[in-house]
Amino acid sequence: MSLLDNLENNLVVLLKSLMKEEDFVKLISIDNPNALSQSSSTTFFDLINERLFLRPRINLPTSEEETYLCIYLSRGNRAGRNDTIHNNIYIVVDIMCHLNLWDLENNKIRPYRITDIVFERFMQSNIKGVRGNLVLDGNFELMRFNEKFMGYRMFFKYTSSVGF
């Protein structure tokens, strides 16, 4: 299996790992200010390709008051000497939230909570089948996706070395 095949499979695993976080499921699936105090029976399969995407969201939403998360490969490079190859793969996480859904009860902010959960889950995550860890690459930034959706774009870098 090639490096990118492994990474594609592992992006699914990382996305599924977010579903173990009860607050993440609520924040993505419940579209009201008291989402964190409600219960949700939503599953990964309910949300995949509806609110969770393994690619950039090309057709950005314009009217639905919902929250979306996209995770995808951004770019990569290979460098090294004859005896070692270093792979750097950049993974982007977009958190897109309708402006009417930003505020949660108890003065919490939906995109901040989601960003924190993603950061905690992904930092230093091992990538199965290849050597290396995910690390937050630099910083994350506030994004305006269109006139009704804003959120955060997080950049993670996966680095591995393969020696011969």
C-alpha positions in Angstrom: 0.0 0.0 0.0 1.4 3.4 -0.9 1.9 6.3 1.4 -1.1 8.2 0.1 -3.3 5.2 0.3 -2.3 4.8 3.9 -3.0 8.5 4.6 -6.4 8.4 2.9 -7.4 5.4 5.1 -6.0 7.2 8.1 -7.9 10.3 7.5 -11.1 8.2 7.8 -9.7 6.8 11.1 -9.0 10.3 12.3 -12.4 11.5 11.3 -14.0 8.5 13.1 -12.0 9.2 16.2 -13.7 12.6 16.4 -17.0 10.8 16.7 -15.8 9.3 20.0 -16.0 12.8 21.4 -19.6 13.3 22.5 -19.3 17.1 22.4 -18.0 17.0 18.9 -21.0 15.0 17.6 -23.4 17.4 19.3 -21.6 20.5 17.9 -21.7 19.2 14.4 -25.1 17.7 14.4 -27.3 19.8 16.7 -28.1 23.2 15.3 -29.1 25.3 18.3 -27.3 27.2 21.1 -27.9 24.6 23.7 -26.4 21.7 21.7 -24.0 20.7 24.5 -26.8 20.1 27.0 -28.7 17.9 24.6 -28.2 14.3 23.7 -27.5 13.0 20.2 -27.8 9.6 18.6 -26.1 10.6 15.4 -23.4 8.2 14.0 -20.4 8.7 11.7 -22.4 7.3 8.8 -25.2 9.8 9.4 -22.8 12.7 9.1 -20.3 11.5 6.5 -20.8 13.4 3.2 -23.5 15.4 4.9 -21.5 17.4 7.4 -18.2 15.6 7.5 -16.1 15.5 4.3 -12.9 13.9 3.3 -12.3 16.6 0.7 -12.7 20.3 0.4 -16.3 21.5 0.3 -16.5 22.7 -3.2 -20.1 23.9 -3.3 -20.2 25.9 -0.1 -23.5 26.0 1.7 -25.5 29.2 1.3 -28.7 28.9 3.4 -28.6 25.9 5.8 -27.8 26.9 9.3 -25.4 24.0 9.9 -21.9 23.2 10.8 -19.4 21.3 8.6 -15.9 19.8 8.9 -13.7 18.9 6.0 -10.4 17.1 6.2 -8.2 16.7 3.2 -4.6 16.5 1.9 -3.2 19.9 0.9 0.3 19.3 -0.4 3.3 17.1 0.1 7.0 16.8 -0.6 9.7 14.3 -0.5 13.3 15.2 0.3 16.4 13.5 1.6 19.6 11.8 0.8 20.2 8.4 -0.9 19.8 6.5 2.4 16.8 8.4 3.9 13.7 9.9 2.4 11.6 12.4 4.4 7.9 12.7 3.5 6.0 15.9 4.5 2.3 15.7 3.9 0.1 18.7 4.9 -3.4 18.0 6.0 -6.1 20.7 6.2 -9.1 20.8 8.5 -11.8 23.3 7.7 -14.4 24.0 10.3 -17.3 25.9 8.7 -20.1 27.2 10.9 -23.1 29.3 9.9 -22.8 32.7 11.6 -26.1 32.2 13.4 -24.7 29.1 15.1 -21.5 30.5 16.5 -22.9 31.3 20.0 -23.6 28.5 22.4 -25.1 28.7 25.9 -22.8 29.7 28.8 -20.8 32.1 26.6 -19.2 29.3 24.6 -18.4 29.6 20.9 -19.1 26.6 18.7 -16.1 26.9 16.3 -13.7 27.4 19.3 -15.0 24.2 20.9 -14.7 22.2 17.7 -11.2 23.6 17.0 -10.1 22.5 20.5 -11.5 19.0 20.1 -9.8 18.6 16.7 -6.5 19.9 18.1 -6.6 17.5 21.1 -7.5 14.5 19.0 -5.1 15.1 16.1 -1.9 16.4 17.9 0.7 13.7 18.0 -1.7 11.1 16.5 0.1 8.1 15.1 -0.5 7.3 11.5 -1.1 3.5 11.2 1.1 1.8 8.7 3.7 4.6 8.4 6.1 6.2 10.8 5.5 9.6 12.1 3.1 11.9 13.9 0.7 14.7 13.0 1.6 18.0 14.4 -0.1 21.4 14.1 1.9 23.2 11.5 2.3 26.8 12.5 -1.0 28.3 13.3 -4.6 28.1 12.3 -6.6 30.9 10.8 -10.0 32.5 10.8 -11.7 32.0 7.4 -14.7 33.5 5.8 -16.0 30.8 3.5 -18.9 32.9 2.1 -21.3 35.6 3.4 -23.0 33.3 5.9 -20.2 30.9 6.9 -17.1 31.5 8.9 -14.8 29.2 10.8 -11.2 28.0 11.1 -8.7 26.4 8.9 -6.2 24.3 10.7 -3.0 23.0 9.1 -1.4 19.8 10.3 1.8 18.3 9.0 2.6 14.6 8.9 6.4 13.9 8.7 7.9 10.5 8.3 11.3 9.2 7.4 12.1 6.0 5.5 15.6 4.7 5.7 17.0 2.1 3.4 
